[in-house]
Amino acid sequence: MKRLLMGLAAVAAMSCIPQAASAQTAADLTLVHGIPGTTVDVSVDGTVVIDAFVPGSLANISSFAGQTLTNVTITDDATGDIVIGPTATLEVPDSGSYSIVAYLDATGTPVLSTFENNTTPTATGDARFTLRHTAEAGAVDLVIGDQRPIVGLTNGQSGELELPDGELTDAQLALTGGLAVAEIAPIDLAANTNTIVYGIGSADDDTIDFVVQVVDFAVVQPTTTTTVAGATTTSTSAVPTAVNTGSPIGGTSSLVLVAVALGGLVLAGGAMVARRRI
C-alpha cells in the first residue's frame, strides 16, 4: 500500500481531452453494460442478436470491425419497450481501442458513450489505472487511503493514474469533498495494462457498484478473460471512428449502437465487482 501511495505523485491529467492510443494494429472494441436493473435485447433488422444482456457484463465485439449493420434496436428484455433506436445504418470502423458504455447520466437517463482506451506504454514496473464516472451522481473523487488523487470527476469523464504494479487496496469512491459512498474491492494492477474501473448505479438510490475492464497493451489478437469474484475482465477487440472521451452520445448514435448490436454475438460473462457499502 505504501508503494502505491508513493506512486500517486504520478497522477495523470483527467482525460477530458482525447487520449493517445498505442501503435497496436488490432481492432479493440468492448461493450460495457452499466445500466443497473435493465437487462436488454439487441436486434438487427428485426433479428435478436443478443438476448438478455445482463447489467455488469462486458462483450468483446472485435470480429465485426469494418462492417455495416442496419436497423439496430435495443429493447428492455422484460417489457419489450424500446430503450434506444432503431438506427437505420451503422458503420463499424476497423482500428483503435475503445469501450462503448451504456450507463446512467447524472440525471438517471440511460445514455451511450464512446471512450478511447489509453494504451500508451507506462514506465517500467508501472500500471495505468483509469476511473470512469458512469453513475447517476454528481462529481466524484477517488479516495486511496487518506489521499484523493482524482477529484471533481463529473458524469461521463475519465481520470487516470500511473501507479506501481501490485495490489491496489483502500480505494473508495466519494462524492466530491464528501464521504465515501462505495468501496472498490482490491485490484491487482499489472504492468503494461490499463485497469479501467466504471462506477455505475445511483448515489441517490445507494446502488453504486463497479465494473472492471483490463486492457493489456501487448495483446494484439482478440482476447477475453472474466473473473466474476475478482471483478477482472480483459477484453481486446473492434472499434469506432470517432472518439468521445466525455460527453454522452445520443440514443440514436450509429457509433455506439453498433457496439451494442454486435455485443451479443461474442458475449463475455459478467464482471461486476463485489460492492461493500460504507
C-alpha atoms as one frame of an Amber mdcrd trajectory, in Angstrom:
protein
   0.000   0.000   0.000   2.830   2.387   0.884   4.361   1.802  -2.537   1.045
   2.552  -4.216   0.566   5.790  -2.314   4.065   6.917  -3.276   3.057   6.379
  -6.885   0.230   8.880  -6.594   2.712  11.612  -7.389   2.462  10.395 -10.961
  -1.209  11.306 -11.287  -2.074  11.874 -14.917  -4.371  14.639 -16.139  -8.021
  13.712 -16.254  -8.984  12.627 -19.725 -11.358  15.390 -20.690  -9.156  15.580
 -23.792  -8.569  12.750 -26.271  -6.095  10.144 -25.116  -3.308   8.823 -27.284
  -3.659   5.256 -28.471  -0.820   2.818 -28.905   0.511   1.694 -32.241  -1.146
  -1.697 -31.929  -2.761  -2.824 -35.160  -5.578  -4.967 -33.772  -9.086  -3.559
 -33.555 -10.133  -3.349 -29.890 -13.777  -2.686 -29.020 -15.585  -3.643 -25.823
 -19.239  -3.170 -24.976 -19.923  -2.424 -21.297 -23.439  -2.720 -19.856 -23.597
  -0.355 -16.891 -27.333   0.305 -16.509 -28.448  -1.414 -13.289 -31.687  -3.354
 -13.324 -32.121  -3.247 -17.098 -31.471  -6.466 -18.953 -31.704  -5.748 -22.680
 -32.128  -7.473 -26.024 -30.462  -6.136 -29.168 -31.932  -6.613 -32.637 -30.532
  -6.015 -36.108 -33.075  -5.863 -38.942 -35.665  -7.417 -36.637 -33.478 -10.349
 -35.601 -32.388 -10.592 -31.970 -28.598 -10.892 -31.923 -28.189 -10.583 -28.169
 -30.743 -11.970 -25.758 -30.789 -10.955 -22.091 -27.597  -8.859 -21.960 -27.162
  -8.554 -18.213 -26.069  -5.366 -16.399 -22.409  -5.529 -15.382 -21.438  -7.633
 -18.398 -18.728  -6.885 -20.955 -18.701  -8.108 -24.546 -15.780  -8.485 -26.943
 -17.012  -7.479 -30.423 -13.797  -7.201 -32.408 -14.802  -9.643 -35.140 -17.247
  -7.135 -36.635 -14.757  -4.344 -37.304 -15.258  -2.695 -40.690 -18.796  -3.995
 -41.223 -22.120  -2.184 -41.657 -25.308  -3.028 -39.730 -28.830  -1.752 -40.341
 -31.922  -1.073 -38.204 -30.452  -1.602 -34.755 -32.904  -1.589 -31.832 -32.253
  -2.055 -28.109 -35.242  -3.142 -26.020 -35.965  -3.979 -22.409 -35.789  -7.767
 -22.133 -38.678  -7.907 -19.655 -41.143  -5.421 -21.149 -40.136  -5.137 -24.797
 -40.031  -1.339 -24.505 -37.517   0.385 -26.760 -34.538   1.703 -24.847 -32.547
   3.004 -27.831 -33.135   3.113 -31.587 -33.927   1.986 -34.143 -30.930   3.297
 -36.058 -31.002   2.907 -39.843 -27.346   2.362 -40.790 -24.359   1.693 -38.569
 -20.800   1.750 -39.866 -18.263  -0.242 -37.842 -14.670   1.106 -38.005 -11.667
  -1.161 -38.061  -8.875   0.221 -35.855  -8.169   1.559 -32.367  -9.018   0.604
 -28.778 -12.352   1.796 -27.414 -15.033   0.974 -24.867 -18.693   1.631 -25.624
 -20.618   2.084 -22.381 -24.346   2.034 -21.654 -24.901   3.846 -18.350 -26.951
   6.401 -16.439 -26.125  10.066 -16.814 -26.186  12.459 -13.856 -29.984  12.742
 -14.086 -30.598   8.986 -14.344 -31.221   8.885 -18.103 -29.742   5.881 -19.973
 -27.050   7.039 -22.407 -24.285   5.551 -24.515 -20.775   6.984 -24.749 -17.591
   6.008 -26.512 -14.312   6.181 -24.580 -10.865   5.736 -26.072  -8.711   3.382
 -24.005  -5.228   4.740 -23.333  -2.758   2.024 -24.300   0.322   4.249 -24.352
   3.149   2.305 -22.630   3.794   3.186 -18.995   7.160   3.388 -17.252   8.810
   0.073 -16.423   7.089  -1.535 -13.446   4.105   0.802 -13.578   0.463   0.159
 -14.413  -2.280   2.507 -15.567  -5.487   2.910 -13.536  -8.496   4.626 -15.100
 -11.635   5.663 -13.245 -14.734   6.368 -15.361 -17.713   8.145 -13.837 -20.717
   6.370 -15.349 -23.111   6.558 -12.408 -26.151   8.667 -11.598 -24.322  11.042
  -9.287 -22.708  14.443  -9.120 -18.952  14.931  -9.277 -16.912  12.243  -7.524
 -13.435  11.760  -6.064 -11.242   8.691  -5.973 -10.045   8.099  -2.419  -6.977
   5.922  -1.726  -6.020   5.803   1.920  -6.048   9.411   3.094  -5.444  10.899
  -0.360  -7.738  11.952  -3.227  -5.632  11.568  -6.366  -8.626  12.138  -8.667
 -11.096  14.876  -7.735 -14.154  16.511  -9.261 -14.777  13.858 -11.907 -18.174
  14.519 -13.494 -20.508  12.036 -15.154 -19.116  10.853 -18.487 -15.499  11.739
 -17.647 -12.395   9.619 -17.071  -9.461  10.185 -14.731  -6.089   8.363 -14.865
  -3.233   7.426 -12.567   0.042   5.668 -13.183   0.874   3.507 -10.181   3.467
   0.858  -9.344   2.213  -2.588 -10.275   0.786  -4.611  -7.415  -2.403  -4.731
  -5.386  -4.437  -1.557  -5.079  -6.301  -1.505  -1.771  -8.236   1.003   0.306
  -9.731   2.564  -2.842 -13.136   4.186  -2.484 -15.492   6.407  -4.441 -16.725
   9.564  -2.725 -18.912  12.452  -3.734 -16.569  15.375  -4.303 -15.447  16.771
  -0.984 -17.712  14.384   0.908 -17.705  10.955   2.488 -17.113   7.749   0.568
 -20.241   6.131  -0.891 -18.742   2.840  -2.109 -15.592   0.782  -1.690 -13.701
  -0.702  -4.624 -12.599  -4.274  -3.968  -8.814  -4.847  -4.050  -7.475  -4.893
  -7.603  -4.239  -6.405  -8.890  -2.621  -3.790 -11.128  -0.377  -5.495 -13.665
   2.432  -3.772 -15.562   1.680  -2.927 -19.207  -2.073  -2.864 -18.623  -4.782
  -0.276 -18.232  -7.225  -1.287 -15.487 -10.464   0.592 -16.114 -12.992   0.890
 -13.283 -16.508   2.038 -14.161 -18.583   3.475 -11.329 -22.205   2.601 -12.144
 -25.587   2.763 -10.439 -27.133   5.604  -8.461 -25.865   7.531  -5.467 -29.387
   8.629  -4.543 -30.607   5.023  -4.552 -27.489   3.775  -2.754 -26.735   1.350
  -5.595 -23.203   2.342  -6.605 -21.275  -0.631  -7.993 -18.227  -1.148 -10.164
 -17.380  -2.907 -13.392 -13.705  -3.575 -14.127 -12.070  -3.962 -17.529  -8.374
  -4.711 -18.046  -6.764  -3.764 -21.356  -3.415  -5.433 -21.994  -1.103  -3.199
 -24.032   0.677  -6.206 -25.508  -2.429  -8.015 -26.724  -2.927  -7.857 -30.470
  -5.377 -10.675 -31.130  -8.885 -10.555 -29.599  -8.838 -11.960 -26.045 -11.445
 -12.057 -23.306 -10.882 -13.130 -19.689 -13.518 -12.783 -16.996 -13.235 -13.245
 -13.232 -16.558 -12.582 -11.564 -15.493 -12.614  -7.910 -12.237 -10.775  -8.588
 -14.002  -8.449 -10.988 -11.315  -8.611 -13.665 -12.262  -8.713 -17.330  -9.721
  -8.461 -20.130 -11.183  -7.525 -23.485  -9.471  -6.650 -26.732 -11.430  -6.292
 -29.957 -13.037  -3.870 -32.513 -13.521  -0.015 -32.802 -15.312   3.254 -33.747
 -14.038   6.083 -35.983 -14.787   9.000 -33.671 -13.728   9.359 -30.061 -15.852
  10.831 -27.286 -13.821  10.991 -24.083 -16.559  12.550 -22.001 -19.872  13.651
 -23.493 -22.708  11.146 -23.784 -23.666  10.200 -27.319 -27.356  10.371 -28.179
 -29.533   7.271 -28.180 -29.595   7.108 -31.974 -25.852   7.444 -32.456 -24.621
   4.929 -35.008 -21.167   4.813 -33.450 -22.245   3.450 -30.119 -25.267   1.475
 -31.167 -23.139  -0.653 -33.444 -21.269  -1.847 -30.393 -24.490  -2.809 -28.682
 -25.838  -4.526 -31.756 -22.767  -6.659 -32.061 -22.184  -7.311 -28.400 -24.292
 -10.405 -28.009 -22.544 -12.258 -30.769 -19.303 -12.512 -28.825 -20.694 -12.132
 -25.317 -18.310 -12.181 -22.394 -19.530 -13.088 -18.915 -20.473 -10.568 -16.245
 -17.701  -8.801 -14.403 -19.325  -6.951 -11.527 -17.027  -6.087  -8.658 -18.384
  -7.043  -5.255 -19.521  -3.862  -3.515 -19.102  -3.103   0.154 -21.221  -0.188
   1.347 -19.560   2.466   3.534
